[in-house]
Amino acid sequence: MAVTLADVARLAGVSPATVSRVINDSSKRVNDDLRERVLAAVAQLHYVPNAHAQHVARPRKSAVGVIVHDVSDPYFAEITRGLQRQAGAHDRLLVICNSYREPERELAYVALLRAQQVHALILAGSGYHDDAFTERLNAELGAYQQAGGRVAVIGRHRLVGSAVLPANEDGAYALGLRLLGLGHRRVAVIAGPRGLTTTTDRLTGFCRAAGELGVELPASRVLYTDFTRDGGAAAAASLIEAEPGITALVALNDSMAVGALAALRERGVRVPDDISVTGFDDMPIARDVTPSLTTVRLPLVEMGERAMALALGDDPGPRAEPAEATIVWRESCAPPVTR
């Protein structure tokens, strides 16, 4: 017969509630004498607590809910590695939910994770330019925080909680200065989804550099698409057909840049001889494609680690931590050829 919590209570000469408080590390204090009796009885009977019962007794002690746009996206895969590394160091279970950049799905996941009484919530995707949605999400997160939950986000949001803020605008600005400084004047941008703050920040940074150097970037040379390889390939094809003479394509993430390289290769356009290509994020594949991809590096794994540390830390107040961006110059960029 399996040893039960009641068996431990009888041997220790205490109530089952006292045994439960000891083995579940309850915040309700048990005096040292009773605690020692309970632990001695546990050892003598070789009692193993029921994991499900422990979860019911202290659900917030074990799990952290994480909402990403798509964990199969290399950007979020790298961030998730950092989240898991830090969660493992704290013996936390990670519950990962994919929102697929659907705000309503994200809101539903927050409600579900709140109902599971997870210890903390981490939103690892970009913010949305949607005031009504932001207000609704903040109401959910605010209620969760008032009940003792912790919230951390990665990226620029207008949400409650702590934040890790990647230098998207500054990174794109530095890349723009470097690229345009080579002499490129007919440049096109493959932007991400229009409704995401990440897209806005990166595009703003590049446009700031272009403005300072007197380089025009008309709306016809900015194409919004999905943050995917296929989105980048389709956008690159459209831009080079609609805008002859482009000497550089700036993709606002590496997946789109990889797609752009494929589309150019299929059309016999040489990189960087005929056109330069840049990305953003420095995914592992960026160094392995041919030619290797010039990009902006964000410390993605570290960003995940820092977000988890904020969510699990002792400081209850909201904190914002910057994550610096650095340029990684590779073979996909060169000065434009003078014709």
C-alpha positions in Angstrom: 0.0 0.0 0.0 1.2 3.5 -0.8 2.1 5.6 2.2 -0.3 8.5 2.5 0.0 12.0 4.0 -2.3 10.7 6.8 0.1 8.0 7.6 2.9 10.5 8.1 0.6 12.7 10.3 -0.2 9.7 12.6 3.4 8.7 13.0 4.5 12.3 13.7 1.6 12.9 16.0 0.5 16.0 14.2 -2.4 17.0 12.0 -2.5 16.3 8.2 -2.6 20.1 7.7 0.7 20.5 9.5 2.3 17.8 7.4 1.0 19.5 4.3 2.5 22.8 5.3 5.9 21.3 5.9 6.2 19.2 2.7 4.8 22.0 0.6 7.0 24.7 2.2 3.9 26.7 3.1 4.3 30.4 4.0 2.4 29.5 7.3 5.2 28.9 9.8 5.6 25.5 11.5 7.7 25.5 14.6 11.0 23.6 14.4 10.0 20.8 16.7 7.0 19.9 14.7 8.9 20.3 11.4 11.6 17.9 12.6 9.0 15.3 13.6 7.3 15.5 10.3 10.5 15.2 8.3 11.6 12.2 10.5 8.3 10.5 9.8 8.6 11.2 6.0 12.1 9.6 6.1 11.0 6.6 8.1 8.0 5.9 5.9 9.8 6.7 2.7 6.9 9.0 1.8 6.9 10.6 -1.7 4.6 13.6 -2.0 2.0 13.5 -4.8 3.1 15.9 -7.5 -0.4 16.8 -8.5 -1.4 17.5 -4.9 1.6 19.7 -4.5 0.7 21.7 -7.6 -2.8 22.3 -6.1 -1.3 23.3 -2.8 1.4 25.6 -4.2 0.8 26.2 -8.0 2.6 29.5 -8.1 5.8 28.0 -6.7 6.6 25.9 -9.8 5.5 27.3 -13.2 6.3 30.4 -15.3 4.0 31.2 -18.3 5.8 32.4 -21.4 3.9 33.8 -24.5 5.9 34.1 -27.7 4.8 34.9 -31.2 6.2 31.6 -32.6 8.8 29.4 -30.9 9.8 27.9 -34.2 11.0 31.4 -35.3 14.8 31.5 -34.8 14.4 34.8 -32.9 12.1 33.3 -30.3 13.9 30.0 -30.3 17.1 31.8 -29.1 15.2 33.9 -26.5 13.5 30.7 -25.3 16.9 29.1 -24.7 17.8 31.9 -22.3 14.4 31.6 -20.6 14.8 27.9 -20.1 18.4 28.2 -18.9 17.4 30.7 -16.1 14.2 28.8 -15.3 16.2 25.6 -14.9 18.6 27.3 -12.5 15.6 28.2 -10.3 13.8 24.8 -10.7 10.9 26.3 -12.5 8.7 24.7 -15.1 8.2 26.7 -18.3 4.8 26.8 -20.0 5.3 28.1 -23.5 2.4 29.5 -25.6 2.5 30.6 -29.2 0.3 33.5 -30.1 1.2 33.6 -33.8 1.0 37.4 -33.6 -2.7 37.2 -32.9 -3.6 39.7 -30.2 -6.8 38.0 -29.2 -4.9 34.7 -28.8 -2.3 36.4 -26.6 -5.0 37.8 -24.4 -6.7 34.4 -24.1 -3.4 32.8 -23.0 -2.8 35.4 -20.4 -6.2 34.6 -18.9 -5.5 30.9 -19.0 -2.1 31.2 -17.4 -3.6 33.4 -14.7 -6.2 30.7 -14.0 -3.3 28.2 -13.6 -1.8 30.6 -11.0 1.7 30.6 -12.5 4.3 32.3 -10.5 5.1 34.8 -13.3 4.2 35.8 -16.8 6.7 36.7 -19.5 5.6 38.2 -22.9 8.5 37.7 -25.3 7.0 39.2 -28.5 6.8 42.7 -29.9 4.2 45.2 -28.7 1.3 46.1 -30.9 0.1 49.5 -32.1 -3.4 48.9 -30.8 -4.6 51.0 -28.0 -7.8 49.1 -27.3 -6.0 45.8 -27.1 -3.2 47.2 -25.0 -5.8 48.6 -22.5 -7.5 45.2 -22.3 -4.2 43.3 -21.8 -3.1 45.8 -19.2 -6.3 45.1 -17.3 -5.6 41.4 -17.2 -1.9 41.9 -16.3 -2.7 44.5 -13.7 -5.2 42.2 -11.9 -2.6 39.4 -12.1 0.0 41.6 -10.4 -2.4 42.7 -7.7 -2.9 39.1 -6.8 0.8 38.7 -6.4 2.0 37.6 -9.9 5.0 39.0 -11.6 5.2 40.3 -15.2 8.1 40.8 -17.5 8.2 41.7 -21.2 10.8 41.6 -23.9 10.5 44.5 -26.4 8.9 47.8 -26.3 5.4 47.6 -24.8 3.0 49.9 -23.0 2.4 47.2 -20.4 2.7 46.9 -16.7 5.7 45.0 -15.3 9.4 45.0 -15.9 11.0 45.0 -19.4 14.1 44.0 -21.3 14.4 46.6 -24.1 16.5 45.6 -27.2 18.1 48.5 -28.9 16.2 48.1 -32.1 16.2 51.7 -33.1 19.8 52.4 -32.2 20.9 49.2 -33.9 19.2 50.1 -37.2 20.5 53.6 -37.0 24.1 52.4 -36.6 23.6 50.0 -39.5 22.1 52.7 -41.6 25.1 55.0 -41.1 27.5 52.2 -41.9 25.7 51.0 -45.0 24.8 54.4 -46.4 28.3 55.6 -45.6 29.5 53.2 -48.3 27.8 55.4 -50.9 24.4 53.6 -51.3 21.7 56.0 -52.3 19.0 53.8 -53.9 18.1 51.7 -50.9 14.9 49.7 -50.2 13.6 48.3 -46.9 11.9 45.0 -46.3 10.0 45.8 -43.1 8.1 43.5 -40.8 4.4 43.6 -40.0 3.2 47.2 -39.8 1.4 46.8 -36.5 4.4 45.8 -34.4 6.6 48.1 -32.3 9.7 46.2 -33.4 9.1 47.0 -37.0 8.5 50.7 -36.2 11.6 51.0 -34.0 13.9 49.4 -36.6 12.5 51.4 -39.5 12.7 54.6 -37.5 16.3 54.0 -36.7 17.2 53.4 -40.3 15.2 56.4 -41.5 17.0 58.6 -39.0 20.3 57.6 -40.4 19.1 58.2 -44.0 17.8 61.6 -43.0 21.1 62.6 -41.5 23.0 61.6 -44.6 20.5 63.2 -47.0 19.4 59.9 -48.5 15.8 59.7 -49.7 13.7 56.7 -48.8 10.3 57.0 -50.5 7.3 55.0 -49.4 7.5 53.0 -52.6 10.8 51.5 -51.4 9.5 50.3 -48.0 7.5 47.1 -48.2 5.8 45.6 -45.1 5.5 41.8 -44.9 5.7 38.9 -42.5 8.8 38.4 -40.4 9.5 35.2 -42.4 11.8 33.7 -45.0 8.9 33.6 -47.5 7.9 37.1 -46.7 11.4 38.4 -47.4 11.7 36.4 -50.7 8.4 37.8 -52.0 9.2 41.4 -50.9 12.7 41.3 -52.5 11.3 40.1 -55.8 8.6 42.8 -55.8 11.1 45.6 -54.9 13.8 44.8 -57.5 11.1 44.5 -60.2 9.3 47.7 -59.2 12.4 49.8 -58.3 15.2 49.1 -60.9 18.6 50.4 -59.8 18.4 49.5 -56.1 21.9 48.9 -54.7 21.0 47.7 -51.2 18.1 45.8 -49.6 17.7 46.3 -45.8 15.7 43.5 -44.2 14.5 44.2 -40.7 15.1 40.6 -39.5 17.5 37.8 -40.6 14.7 35.4 -41.7 13.5 37.9 -44.3 17.1 38.6 -45.3 17.7 34.9 -46.0 14.5 34.9 -48.1 15.8 37.9 -50.0 19.1 36.3 -50.7 17.3 33.3 -52.2 15.1 35.4 -54.4 18.0 37.4 -55.7 20.0 34.2 -56.4 17.1 32.7 -58.4 17.1 35.8 -60.6 20.8 35.9 -61.2 21.4 39.0 -59.1 24.8 38.8 -57.4 25.2 39.7 -53.8 27.1 42.0 -53.0 28.4 42.7 -56.5 25.0 43.9 -57.8 23.1 44.6 -54.6 24.0 44.5 -50.9 21.7 42.8 -48.3 21.5 43.3 -44.6 19.5 41.6 -41.8 18.8 42.1 -38.1 19.2 39.9 -35.0 22.2 37.8 -36.0 20.5 34.4 -36.1 22.9 31.4 -36.1 22.2 30.9 -39.9 23.4 34.4 -40.7 27.0 33.3 -40.7 26.4 30.2 -42.7 24.4 31.5 -45.7 26.3 32.4 -48.9 27.3 35.1 -48.8 27.4 35.5 -45.1 25.0 38.1 -43.9 25.7 41.5 -42.5 23.4 42.1 -39.6 22.7 43.7 -36.3 23.4 41.4 -33.3 21.1 41.4 -30.3 22.0 39.2 -27.3 18.9 37.1 -27.7 19.8 34.3 -25.2 20.9 36.8 -22.7 17.6 38.8 -23.2 15.7 35.6 -22.3 17.8 35.1 -19.2 17.4 38.6 -18.0 13.6 38.6 -18.5 13.4 35.5 -16.4 15.6 37.0 -13.8 13.3 40.0 -13.6 10.3 37.8 -13.3 11.8 35.7 -10.5 13.8 38.4 -8.7 13.1 39.8 -5.3 12.5 43.4 -6.5 8.7 43.8 -6.8 9.0 47.2 -8.6 9.0 47.5 -12.4 12.5 47.7 -13.9 13.7 48.4 -17.4 17.0 46.9 -18.7 18.5 47.8 -22.1 19.9 45.1 -24.4 22.6 46.6 -26.6 22.8 46.0 -30.3 26.1 45.7 -32.3 26.8 45.6 -36.0 28.2 42.3 -37.4 29.8 43.1 -40.8 30.0 40.2 -43.2 30.2 39.4 -47.0 26.8 40.5 -48.1 27.6 44.2 -48.1 30.0 46.2 -50.3 30.1 49.7 -51.8 27.8 50.2 -54.8 29.3 49.6 -58.2 29.5 52.8 -60.2 27.9 52.5 -63.6 
